[in-house]
Amino acid sequence: MDTITHIVLGACIGEVFVGKKIGKRALVLGAIAQSVPDIDFIGSFYLSTTNNLLAHRGITHSLLFALLVVPLLAFIADKWRRPHDVSFERWLWFFATEILVHLLLDTANAYGTGLLEPFSHLRFSYNTLFVADPLFSIIPGIVAIMLIINRTHKKRTVWAIVSIVWCSAYFLVGIVNKLTVEASIKKNAVKENIVYNRHFTSPTPFNNLLWYAVLENEAGYYIGYRSIFDKDKPMSFQYRYKNKVLLQNAIDREDVKNLVTFSQGYYTAEQYNDTLIFNDLRFGQITGWTDSNARFAFYYFVNYPKENDLVIQRGRFKNWNSKTLGSLWNRMMSH
């Protein structure tokens, strides 16, 4: 999830665990604890673009990291600003909850999380939440602000619990919506006589009502969009070829090998004028729900490797405006 969501939800969790024991410091400590796995951002200062893609959400997002860092943080907190009446066991549960919630939320996105690093480089991504979903984050955000302003209110803990219940319920709704859409997509694929080897579905920006689907066969991908409100409407797919042959002169380069690994094999190559583009399909298309031929949000300039800063973010909201948001809303509502 995005950094702000981790911070505000972490603050709310901190209030529940130790708010009555250490006061407002629980909010700060919770926000910090929830953000600890993202210490890997340091890699962006010295790693190449593609090496950083693989390093992010790697070892610091692993279960081994959690196993090592939780008791360390609990020990430091237990010795911090004594005397206090927080038991070491409570510190353990607090930090374990913060770190594991962070890992859980990150596995819900398309990026992929290395839970089993360094023993396995397999990335886990269940694609049930968009990386920034306002409806998921708004309640913990409001509650975090209320907790900062109302430092002595008797129902502070209740507010924090409400925010956690809200996030949990929204998370479960996302899973239900995904299962609903998956069943519908498979049904439509059968009707269209589409044969595929594997597939994935992922929510479109800021919601879990409209879903992006990619069905892979040997030559390429069937790409389509499905709202949970589409019901019995037929689904249209646009086919995109992999075009691996375009990468034949660059496939042995380290950056391209890294991209293939990072994309989990969901990629295409395209030629734009004199520029060879590597697309990672997992991050969706730029307004693909209105234009089936839209470019992909993640694209890497193979010919110009030094011009690939912010490779994930740069295409995601390119040329967005009020009309774009309106079209997204209408498609979400199956209009």
C-alpha positions in Angstrom: 0.0 0.0 0.0 1.0 3.6 -0.2 3.1 5.2 2.6 0.3 7.4 4.0 -2.0 4.4 4.5 0.8 2.5 6.3 1.4 5.5 8.6 -2.2 6.2 9.6 -3.2 2.6 10.0 0.0 2.0 12.0 -0.9 4.9 14.3 -4.4 3.5 14.9 -2.9 0.1 15.7 -0.5 1.8 18.1 -3.4 3.5 19.9 -5.1 0.1 20.4 -2.0 -1.7 21.8 -0.3 0.9 23.9 -2.3 4.2 23.7 -3.5 3.9 27.3 0.0 3.1 28.5 2.2 5.7 26.7 -0.3 8.3 25.4 0.3 10.2 22.2 3.7 8.5 21.7 1.7 5.4 20.7 0.7 7.1 17.5 4.2 8.0 16.5 5.6 4.6 17.4 2.8 2.9 15.5 3.4 4.9 12.4 7.1 4.2 12.5 6.7 0.5 13.3 4.2 0.1 10.4 6.8 1.8 8.0 9.9 -0.3 9.1 9.7 -2.7 6.1 9.9 0.2 3.7 13.5 0.9 4.9 14.5 -0.7 1.6 13.8 2.6 -0.1 17.5 3.3 0.6 18.3 1.0 -2.3 17.0 3.6 -4.7 19.9 5.8 -4.0 22.6 3.4 -5.2 20.9 0.6 -7.2 20.1 0.7 -10.9 16.5 1.0 -11.8 15.9 -2.7 -12.5 17.9 -3.9 -9.5 16.0 -1.6 -7.3 12.7 -3.0 -8.6 13.8 -6.4 -7.5 15.2 -5.2 -4.2 12.1 -3.3 -3.2 9.7 -5.5 -1.1 12.4 -8.1 -1.0 14.3 -9.1 2.2 12.8 -6.3 4.4 9.3 -7.6 3.5 10.1 -11.2 4.3 8.9 -13.4 7.2 12.5 -13.9 8.2 12.9 -10.1 8.6 9.8 -10.0 10.7 11.0 -12.8 12.9 14.3 -11.0 13.5 13.2 -7.4 13.8 10.1 -7.8 16.0 12.0 -9.0 19.1 14.7 -6.4 18.5 12.1 -3.6 18.3 10.3 -5.0 21.4 13.6 -5.1 23.3 14.4 -1.5 22.3 10.9 -0.3 23.2 11.0 -2.1 26.5 14.1 -0.2 27.5 12.9 3.1 26.1 12.0 5.9 28.6 11.5 3.7 31.6 9.7 3.4 33.9 6.5 2.2 32.0 3.9 -0.4 32.6 4.0 -2.1 29.1 5.0 -5.7 29.3 7.6 -7.1 27.0 5.0 -9.6 25.7 2.7 -6.7 24.7 5.6 -5.0 22.9 6.1 -8.2 21.0 2.4 -8.5 20.0 2.4 -4.8 19.0 5.4 -4.9 16.7 4.4 -8.3 15.3 1.0 -6.9 14.4 2.4 -3.8 12.8 5.0 -5.6 10.7 2.7 -8.5 9.6 -0.1 -6.1 8.7 2.4 -4.2 6.5 3.4 -7.4 4.7 -0.3 -8.5 4.3 -1.3 -5.2 2.7 1.7 -5.2 0.4 0.9 -8.8 -0.8 -2.6 -7.5 -1.8 -1.1 -5.3 -4.5 0.3 -6.1 -8.0 4.0 -5.3 -7.2 4.8 -8.6 -5.5 6.3 -9.2 -2.0 9.2 -11.5 -1.2 7.8 -13.2 1.9 10.2 -16.1 1.6 13.4 -14.2 0.9 16.2 -15.1 1.0 15.3 -18.8 0.7 13.0 -18.3 -2.3 12.7 -15.4 -4.7 9.1 -16.1 -5.4 7.0 -13.0 -5.2 3.5 -13.1 -3.6 0.8 -10.7 -5.1 -2.9 -11.5 -4.6 -4.1 -8.4 -6.5 -7.1 -7.6 -4.2 -6.3 -4.0 -3.5 -5.0 -1.1 -5.6 -1.9 0.4 -4.2 -3.8 3.5 -3.2 -7.4 3.1 -2.5 -9.1 6.1 -0.9 -12.0 4.1 0.5 -9.7 1.8 2.3 -7.6 4.6 3.7 -10.1 7.4 4.5 -11.4 6.0 7.9 -7.9 5.3 9.4 -6.8 8.7 8.1 -9.7 10.5 9.7 -9.3 8.6 12.9 -5.6 9.3 13.0 -6.3 13.0 12.8 -8.9 12.8 15.5 -6.5 11.0 17.8 -3.9 13.7 17.3 -6.4 16.5 18.0 -8.3 14.8 20.9 -5.5 13.6 23.1 -7.6 12.8 26.1 -11.0 11.6 24.7 -12.4 8.6 26.5 -13.3 6.8 23.3 -9.9 7.1 21.6 -9.4 3.3 21.6 -12.9 2.8 20.2 -12.2 5.1 17.3 -9.0 3.2 16.5 -10.8 -0.2 16.7 -13.4 1.2 14.3 -10.8 2.1 11.8 -9.2 -1.3 12.0 -12.6 -3.0 11.6 -13.3 -0.8 8.6 -10.0 -1.8 6.9 -10.6 -5.5 7.7 -14.1 -5.4 6.2 -13.0 -3.5 3.1 -10.2 -6.0 2.6 -12.7 -8.9 2.8 -15.0 -7.1 0.4 -12.1 -6.8 -2.1 -11.6 -10.6 -1.9 -15.3 -11.3 -2.5 -15.4 -8.9 -5.4 -12.3 -10.5 -6.9 -13.8 -14.0 -6.6 -17.0 -12.7 -8.2 -15.2 -11.1 -11.1 -12.9 -14.1 -11.6 -15.9 -16.4 -12.0 -17.5 -14.0 -14.5 -14.3 -13.7 -16.5 -13.8 -17.5 -16.7 -17.4 -17.8 -17.9 -17.0 -15.2 -20.6 -13.7 -16.8 -21.7 -15.5 -20.1 -22.3 -18.2 -18.3 -24.3 -15.6 -16.6 -26.4 -13.7 -20.0 -26.9 -10.6 -18.4 -25.3 -7.9 -20.9 -24.3 -5.3 -19.6 -21.9 -2.5 -21.0 -19.8 -2.7 -18.7 -16.8 -4.3 -15.4 -15.9 -4.5 -12.7 -13.3 -7.1 -10.0 -12.3 -6.3 -6.8 -10.5 -8.4 -3.8 -9.4 -8.2 -0.6 -11.5 -7.1 2.7 -9.8 -8.8 3.8 -6.5 -11.5 1.1 -6.3 -12.3 -2.6 -6.2 -15.4 -2.5 -8.3 -13.8 -2.4 -11.8 -11.2 -5.1 -12.5 -8.5 -5.5 -15.1 -8.0 -9.0 -16.5 -5.1 -10.6 -18.4 -5.4 -14.1 -19.9 -2.1 -15.5 -21.3 -1.5 -18.0 -24.1 1.7 -18.9 -26.0 1.6 -15.9 -28.3 0.2 -13.1 -26.2 -2.6 -11.9 -23.9 -6.4 -11.4 -23.9 -7.0 -8.2 -22.0 -10.4 -7.0 -20.7 -12.2 -5.1 -18.0 -15.1 -6.3 -15.8 -17.2 -4.5 -13.2 -19.0 -6.4 -10.5 -22.1 -4.7 -11.7 -21.8 -6.0 -15.3 -23.8 -9.1 -14.3 -24.7 -11.0 -17.5 -23.2 -8.4 -19.9 -20.8 -10.0 -22.5 -17.2 -9.2 -22.0 -14.9 -8.0 -24.8 -11.2 -8.8 -24.9 -8.4 -7.1 -26.8 -5.5 -9.3 -27.9 -1.9 -8.1 -27.5 1.1 -10.0 -28.8 4.1 -10.6 -26.7 6.5 -9.7 -29.5 9.4 -11.4 -27.7 11.4 -11.4 -30.9 11.9 -7.6 -30.5 14.0 -8.3 -27.4 16.3 -10.9 -29.0 19.2 -8.5 -29.2 18.8 -7.3 -25.6 17.5 -10.4 -23.8 21.0 -11.2 -22.3 21.4 -7.7 -20.8 21.1 -7.6 -17.0 18.4 -4.9 -16.9 16.2 -6.9 -19.4 16.7 -10.1 -17.4 15.7 -8.3 -14.3 12.6 -6.9 -16.0 11.5 -10.4 -17.1 11.9 -11.7 -13.6 10.2 -8.7 -12.0 7.2 -8.9 -14.4 6.7 -12.6 -13.5 6.6 -13.3 -17.2 3.7 -10.9 -17.9 5.3 -8.6 -20.4 5.2 -7.5 -24.0 7.7 -5.7 -26.2 6.7 -2.8 -28.6 8.4 -0.5 -31.0 7.6 3.2 -30.7 9.4 5.1 -33.5 13.1 4.5 -32.7 12.4 3.3 -29.1 12.0 -0.3 -27.9 9.6 -0.5 -25.0 9.3 -3.2 -22.4 5.8 -3.3 -20.9 5.0 -5.0 -17.5 1.3 -5.9 -17.9 0.6 -6.3 -14.1 0.2 -2.6 -13.5 -2.6 -2.1 -16.0 -3.2 0.3 -18.9 -3.5 4.0 -19.0 -7.3 4.5 -19.0 -7.6 1.1 -20.7 -11.3 0.9 -19.7 -12.1 3.6 -22.3 -9.4 2.7 -24.9 -8.6 -1.0 -25.4 -5.5 -0.1 -27.3 -4.2 2.1 -24.5 -0.5 2.0 -23.6 0.5 0.2 -20.4 1.2 2.1 -17.2 4.6 0.4 -16.7 7.0 0.9 -19.6 10.8 0.7 -19.8 12.9 2.3 -22.5 15.2 -0.6 -23.5 17.3 1.6 -25.8 17.7 4.3 -23.2 18.2 2.6 -19.8 19.3 5.8 -18.1 15.9 7.4 -18.8 13.8 5.1 -16.7 13.5 6.9 -13.3 10.1 6.4 -11.7 9.4 3.7 -14.2 6.2 2.5 -12.4 4.7 5.8 -11.5 5.3 7.8 -14.6 2.7 6.2 -16.8 0.0 5.4 -14.3 -1.9 8.7 -14.3 -0.6 10.2 -17.5 -3.0 12.8 -18.9 -5.7 12.1 -16.2 -8.3 14.8 -15.7 -11.9 15.2 -14.5 -13.1 13.5 -17.7 -10.9 10.5 -17.0 -12.3 10.2 -13.4 -15.8 10.4 -14.9 -15.2 7.6 -17.3 -13.7 5.5 -14.6 -16.8 6.1 -12.4 -19.1 5.3 -15.2 -17.3 2.1 -16.1 -17.2 1.1 -12.4 -21.0 1.5 -12.3 -21.3 -0.6 -15.5 -22.6 2.4 -17.6 
